[in-house]
């Protein structure tokens, strides 16, 4: 688990990605972050470059009413990626700190100081404005998310549980930041292993979001997404399927058919359709989704590989083990190339290849 100084560092670094997107400093950001995340691996560097490209595209022209929400979400996403990096490679912290300083030097305007290692001033309770100032509450929320993204879901849940009553008292129960804290508590409750409680929390939260934010607000739609997923994780696959079918229609209307959010809804609709017992329908939905993901993200993007994996799996479940075997055989080298031969996802694909090979009668392949 990361300490508070590294967490503050990754939060600042995530904000700088967003801040630099429309400045002359973007090339420095793109090169620096790609090299940092790549750590000398050409494929990982290329993947980071693709993430950066997608981030800039999402920020381009983002001047509508939801622009700040989009910027905050993308900053949080980058903070999570960098937190993952520091968890896996603590030595990268010094490189990230140096990169942040370099970027701050070339970006216009004033910037917060770069957190020093083990600096007690990084503690959010030490803010001059006080621990219950709205800005301090927002920072505590960001840190709680970063803790969860770094791998400690239970700690993130507990931090949101402590933050929520303060947010209700200071901001009011219907303030958007209070609703966001409720969403954070619900999400990390589920990530910590209690899917049924997460489902119930999102079900209780959704009416407030629809009333305060509106039914088509991105946060409302995200909470519908999480409610559907946790309904499925809690054991009700048909409910998850039906909720994603309704969510897909809403996202197509609000964001358009080619939006990444819409594609995620399509993926989950296909997944829960299969889990609800309709393997052939799931196979067909993934087969329709795959060309769109290849066009949007490229053939080696993790989201594209995930769609290929699901297509192969549901092909087998629909009664074609030999076709599933062949699809997994083609998919495995891609996972080995992109993620590495010992990555958990690669090993899962290897297991599926062996499983469907056995069902297809290919005993020799299962013994290799």
C-alpha positions as CSV (number, residue, x, y, z in Angstrom):
1,X,0.0,0.0,0.0
2,X,1.4,3.4,-0.9
3,X,2.0,6.0,1.7
4,X,0.3,9.4,1.6
5,X,3.3,11.2,0.0
6,X,3.4,8.9,-3.0
7,X,-0.4,9.1,-3.2
8,X,-0.3,12.9,-3.3
9,X,2.5,12.6,-5.9
10,X,0.4,10.4,-8.3
11,X,-2.6,12.6,-7.8
12,X,-0.6,15.7,-8.8
13,X,0.9,13.8,-11.7
14,X,-2.5,12.8,-12.9
15,X,-3.7,16.4,-12.8
16,X,-0.6,17.5,-14.9
17,X,-1.5,15.0,-17.7
18,X,-4.9,16.8,-18.0
19,X,-3.5,20.3,-17.6
20,X,-0.9,19.8,-20.3
21,X,-3.3,18.4,-22.9
22,X,-3.9,21.7,-24.7
23,X,-0.4,23.2,-24.2
24,X,2.9,23.2,-25.9
25,X,4.2,21.0,-23.2
26,X,2.2,18.0,-24.4
27,X,5.1,16.4,-26.2
28,X,7.2,16.4,-23.0
29,X,4.3,14.9,-21.1
30,X,3.7,12.3,-23.7
31,X,7.3,11.2,-24.0
32,X,8.0,11.3,-20.3
33,X,4.9,9.4,-19.1
34,X,5.2,6.8,-21.9
35,X,8.9,6.1,-21.0
36,X,8.1,6.0,-17.3
37,X,5.2,3.6,-17.7
38,X,7.1,1.5,-20.3
39,X,10.1,1.0,-18.1
40,X,12.2,-0.1,-21.1
41,X,9.5,-2.4,-22.6
42,X,8.6,-1.3,-26.1
43,X,5.1,-2.8,-26.0
44,X,4.3,-1.3,-22.7
45,X,5.6,2.1,-23.9
46,X,3.4,1.8,-27.0
47,X,0.4,1.0,-24.8
48,X,1.1,4.1,-22.6
49,X,1.4,6.2,-25.7
50,X,-2.0,5.0,-26.8
51,X,-3.5,5.8,-23.4
52,X,-2.1,9.3,-23.7
53,X,-3.5,9.8,-27.2
54,X,-6.9,8.7,-26.0
55,X,-6.8,11.0,-23.1
56,X,-5.9,14.0,-25.2
57,X,-8.7,13.1,-27.7
58,X,-11.3,12.9,-24.9
59,X,-10.1,16.3,-23.6
60,X,-10.1,18.0,-27.0
61,X,-13.1,20.3,-27.4
62,X,-14.3,19.4,-23.9
63,X,-15.9,22.8,-23.1
64,X,-19.4,21.6,-22.3
65,X,-21.1,21.4,-18.9
66,X,-19.4,18.2,-18.1
67,X,-15.9,19.3,-19.0
68,X,-14.7,19.5,-15.4
69,X,-16.1,16.1,-14.5
70,X,-14.4,14.6,-17.5
71,X,-11.1,16.3,-16.6
72,X,-11.4,15.1,-13.0
73,X,-12.2,11.5,-14.1
74,X,-9.2,11.4,-16.5
75,X,-6.9,12.8,-13.8
76,X,-8.0,10.2,-11.4
77,X,-7.5,7.5,-14.0
78,X,-3.9,8.6,-14.6
79,X,-3.3,8.8,-10.8
80,X,-4.5,5.2,-10.6
81,X,-2.2,4.0,-13.4
82,X,0.8,5.7,-11.8
83,X,-0.1,4.3,-8.3
84,X,-0.1,0.9,-9.9
85,X,3.4,1.6,-11.3
86,X,4.7,2.7,-7.9
87,X,3.2,-0.3,-6.2
88,X,5.0,-2.6,-8.6
89,X,8.2,-0.6,-8.9
90,X,8.8,1.6,-5.9
91,X,12.1,2.9,-7.4
92,X,10.1,4.7,-10.1
93,X,8.9,7.2,-7.5
94,X,12.1,9.3,-7.9
95,X,11.7,9.3,-11.7
96,X,8.1,10.3,-11.4
97,X,9.0,13.1,-9.0
98,X,11.6,14.4,-11.4
99,X,9.3,14.2,-14.3
100,X,6.6,16.2,-12.5
101,X,9.1,18.9,-11.7
102,X,10.2,19.1,-15.3
103,X,6.6,19.4,-16.5
104,X,5.8,22.1,-14.0
105,X,8.7,24.1,-15.3
106,X,7.3,24.2,-18.8
107,X,3.6,24.6,-18.1
108,X,2.2,28.1,-17.6
109,X,0.7,29.2,-14.3
110,X,1.4,28.3,-10.7
111,X,1.5,24.8,-9.5
112,X,1.4,23.1,-6.1
113,X,4.8,21.9,-4.7
114,X,5.9,18.4,-5.6
115,X,5.5,16.3,-2.5
116,X,8.8,15.3,-1.0
117,X,9.4,11.8,0.3
118,X,8.0,11.2,3.8
119,X,7.0,14.9,4.0
120,X,4.4,15.2,6.9
121,X,3.0,18.3,5.1
122,X,1.4,15.8,2.6
123,X,-1.1,14.7,5.2
124,X,-4.4,16.2,4.1
125,X,-5.3,16.9,7.8
126,X,-2.5,19.4,7.8
127,X,-4.1,21.7,5.2
128,X,-4.2,25.3,6.5
129,X,-7.9,25.5,5.7
130,X,-8.6,22.7,8.1
131,X,-9.6,19.0,7.5
132,X,-13.3,19.9,7.0
133,X,-12.7,22.6,4.4
134,X,-14.5,21.5,1.1
135,X,-11.1,21.4,-0.7
136,X,-9.7,19.2,2.0
137,X,-12.7,16.9,1.7
138,X,-12.2,16.6,-2.1
139,X,-8.5,15.8,-1.6
140,X,-9.4,13.1,1.0
141,X,-11.8,11.6,-1.6
142,X,-9.0,11.6,-4.2
143,X,-6.6,9.9,-1.8
144,X,-9.2,7.3,-0.9
145,X,-9.7,6.4,-4.6
146,X,-5.9,6.3,-5.0
147,X,-5.6,3.9,-2.1
148,X,-8.2,1.6,-3.7
149,X,-6.6,1.8,-7.1
150,X,-3.3,0.9,-5.5
151,X,-4.8,-2.4,-4.4
152,X,-6.3,-1.9,-0.9
153,X,-10.1,-1.9,-1.5
154,X,-10.9,-2.4,2.1
155,X,-8.9,0.7,3.2
156,X,-10.5,2.8,0.4
157,X,-14.0,1.6,1.7
158,X,-13.1,2.5,5.2
159,X,-11.8,6.0,4.2
160,X,-15.0,6.7,2.3
161,X,-17.1,5.5,5.2
162,X,-15.2,8.0,7.5
163,X,-15.5,10.8,4.9
164,X,-19.2,10.4,4.1
165,X,-20.7,11.7,7.4
166,X,-18.4,14.7,7.3
167,X,-19.4,15.5,3.8
168,X,-23.1,15.2,4.7
169,X,-22.6,17.6,7.6
170,X,-20.5,20.1,5.9
171,X,-21.9,20.0,2.3
172,X,-25.4,18.6,2.8
173,X,-26.8,15.2,1.8
174,X,-27.6,16.2,-1.8
175,X,-24.4,18.0,-2.7
176,X,-22.7,16.4,-5.7
177,X,-19.5,15.8,-3.7
178,X,-21.6,14.0,-1.0
179,X,-23.2,11.9,-3.7
180,X,-19.7,11.1,-5.1
181,X,-18.6,10.0,-1.6
182,X,-21.6,7.7,-1.4
183,X,-20.7,6.3,-4.8
184,X,-17.1,5.8,-3.7
185,X,-18.2,4.0,-0.6
186,X,-20.5,1.7,-2.6
187,X,-17.9,1.0,-5.2
188,X,-15.1,0.1,-2.9
189,X,-17.5,-1.9,-0.7
190,X,-18.1,-4.1,-3.8
191,X,-14.4,-4.2,-4.6
192,X,-13.7,-5.3,-1.1
193,X,-15.9,-8.3,-1.6
194,X,-19.4,-7.5,-0.6
195,X,-21.3,-7.3,-3.9
196,X,-24.8,-7.4,-2.4
197,X,-24.1,-4.5,-0.1
198,X,-22.6,-2.5,-3.0
199,X,-25.7,-3.3,-5.1
200,X,-28.0,-2.1,-2.3
201,X,-26.0,1.1,-1.8
202,X,-26.0,2.0,-5.5
203,X,-29.8,1.2,-5.6
204,X,-30.3,3.7,-2.8
205,X,-28.0,6.3,-4.3
206,X,-29.4,6.3,-7.9
207,X,-32.7,8.2,-7.2
208,X,-30.7,11.0,-5.5
209,X,-28.4,11.2,-8.5
210,X,-31.3,11.3,-10.9
211,X,-33.0,14.1,-9.0
212,X,-29.9,16.2,-8.2
213,X,-27.7,15.6,-11.3
214,X,-30.3,14.5,-13.8
215,X,-30.9,11.1,-15.4
216,X,-28.5,11.6,-18.3
217,X,-25.6,13.0,-16.2
218,X,-22.4,11.0,-16.7
219,X,-22.2,10.3,-13.0
220,X,-25.8,9.0,-12.9
221,X,-25.1,6.7,-15.8
222,X,-21.9,5.5,-14.2
223,X,-23.8,4.7,-11.0
224,X,-26.4,2.8,-13.1
225,X,-23.4,0.9,-14.6
226,X,-22.1,-0.1,-11.2
227,X,-25.6,-1.0,-9.9
228,X,-26.0,-3.4,-12.9
229,X,-22.6,-5.0,-12.4
230,X,-23.0,-5.5,-8.7
231,X,-26.4,-7.0,-9.2
232,X,-24.7,-9.5,-11.4
233,X,-21.8,-10.1,-9.0
234,X,-24.4,-10.6,-6.2
235,X,-25.9,-13.5,-8.2
236,X,-28.6,-12.0,-10.4
237,X,-27.3,-12.2,-13.9
238,X,-30.7,-11.6,-15.6
239,X,-31.1,-8.4,-13.7
240,X,-27.6,-7.3,-14.7
241,X,-28.4,-8.1,-18.3
242,X,-31.6,-6.2,-18.3
243,X,-30.1,-3.2,-16.6
244,X,-27.2,-3.0,-19.1
245,X,-29.7,-3.3,-22.0
246,X,-31.5,-0.2,-20.7
247,X,-28.2,1.6,-19.9
248,X,-26.9,0.9,-23.4
249,X,-29.9,2.7,-24.9
250,X,-29.2,5.7,-22.7
251,X,-25.5,5.9,-23.5
252,X,-26.1,5.6,-27.2
253,X,-28.6,8.5,-26.9
254,X,-26.3,10.6,-24.7
255,X,-22.9,9.8,-26.0
256,X,-23.4,8.3,-29.4
257,X,-22.8,4.7,-30.6
258,X,-19.0,5.0,-30.9
259,X,-18.3,6.4,-27.4
260,X,-16.0,4.4,-25.2
261,X,-18.7,4.5,-22.5
262,X,-21.2,3.0,-25.0
263,X,-18.8,0.2,-26.0
264,X,-18.3,-0.6,-22.3
265,X,-22.0,-1.0,-21.9
266,X,-22.1,-3.3,-25.0
267,X,-19.3,-5.4,-23.5
268,X,-21.2,-5.8,-20.2
269,X,-24.5,-6.5,-21.9
270,X,-22.8,-9.3,-23.8
271,X,-21.1,-10.7,-20.7
272,X,-24.2,-10.8,-18.5
273,X,-26.3,-12.1,-21.4
274,X,-23.9,-15.1,-21.3
275,X,-24.0,-15.4,-17.6
276,X,-27.8,-15.4,-17.7
277,X,-27.6,-18.6,-19.7
278,X,-27.7,-17.4,-23.4
279,X,-24.2,-18.4,-24.6
280,X,-25.0,-18.1,-28.3
281,X,-26.5,-14.7,-27.9
282,X,-23.4,-13.6,-25.9
283,X,-21.2,-15.0,-28.6
284,X,-23.0,-13.0,-31.3
285,X,-22.9,-9.8,-29.2
286,X,-19.1,-10.1,-28.7
287,X,-18.7,-10.9,-32.4
288,X,-20.5,-7.7,-33.3
289,X,-18.5,-5.7,-30.7
290,X,-15.0,-6.9,-31.7
291,X,-14.6,-5.1,-35.0
292,X,-15.6,-1.8,-33.4
293,X,-13.0,-2.3,-30.6
294,X,-10.3,-3.1,-33.2
295,X,-11.2,0.0,-35.1
296,X,-11.3,2.2,-32.0
297,X,-8.4,0.9,-30.0
298,X,-6.3,-1.2,-32.4
299,X,-5.7,-5.0,-32.3
300,X,-3.4,-5.1,-29.3
301,X,-5.2,-2.9,-26.9
302,X,-6.2,-4.7,-23.6
303,X,-9.9,-3.9,-24.3
304,X,-9.7,-5.5,-27.7
305,X,-8.0,-8.6,-26.3
306,X,-10.6,-8.8,-23.6
307,X,-13.4,-8.8,-26.3
308,X,-11.5,-11.5,-28.2
309,X,-11.2,-13.6,-25.1
310,X,-14.9,-13.4,-24.3
311,X,-15.8,-14.2,-27.9
312,X,-13.7,-17.3,-27.7
313,X,-15.1,-18.4,-24.4
314,X,-18.8,-18.0,-25.4
315,X,-18.1,-19.7,-28.7
316,X,-17.1,-22.7,-26.7
317,X,-20.0,-22.4,-24.3
318,X,-22.3,-22.2,-27.3
319,X,-21.2,-25.7,-28.3
320,X,-18.1,-25.2,-30.5
321,X,-15.1,-26.3,-28.4
322,X,-12.9,-26.7,-31.4
323,X,-13.6,-23.2,-32.6
324,X,-13.0,-21.9,-29.1
325,X,-9.7,-23.8,-29.0
326,X,-8.6,-22.3,-32.3
327,X,-9.5,-18.7,-31.2
328,X,-7.6,-19.1,-27.9
329,X,-4.6,-20.5,-29.8
330,X,-4.5,-17.4,-31.9
331,X,-5.1,-15.1,-28.9
332,X,-2.4,-16.5,-26.6
333,X,0.6,-15.1,-28.5
334,X,-1.0,-11.6,-28.5
335,X,-1.3,-11.7,-24.7
336,X,2.2,-13.0,-24.4
337,X,3.5,-10.1,-26.6
338,X,1.4,-7.4,-24.9
339,X,1.3,-8.4,-21.2
340,X,4.1,-10.9,-21.0
341,X,4.1,-14.7,-20.6
342,X,3.7,-14.8,-16.9
343,X,1.0,-12.1,-16.5
344,X,-2.2,-13.4,-14.8
345,X,-4.3,-12.6,-17.8
346,X,-1.9,-14.5,-20.1
347,X,-2.0,-17.5,-17.8
348,X,-5.8,-17.4,-17.8
349,X,-5.9,-17.6,-21.6
350,X,-3.4,-20.4,-21.5
351,X,-5.7,-22.3,-19.1
352,X,-8.7,-21.7,-21.4
353,X,-6.7,-23.0,-24.4
354,X,-6.0,-26.2,-22.5
355,X,-9.6,-26.5,-21.3
356,X,-11.2,-26.1,-24.8
357,X,-8.5,-28.3,-26.3
358,X,-9.4,-31.1,-23.9
359,X,-13.1,-30.7,-24.7
360,X,-12.4,-30.7,-28.4
361,X,-10.5,-34.0,-28.0
362,X,-7.0,-32.6,-28.4
363,X,-5.3,-34.4,-25.5
364,X,-1.8,-33.7,-26.8
365,X,-2.2,-30.0,-26.6
366,X,-3.4,-30.1,-23.0
367,X,-0.1,-31.9,-22.0
368,X,2.3,-29.4,-23.7
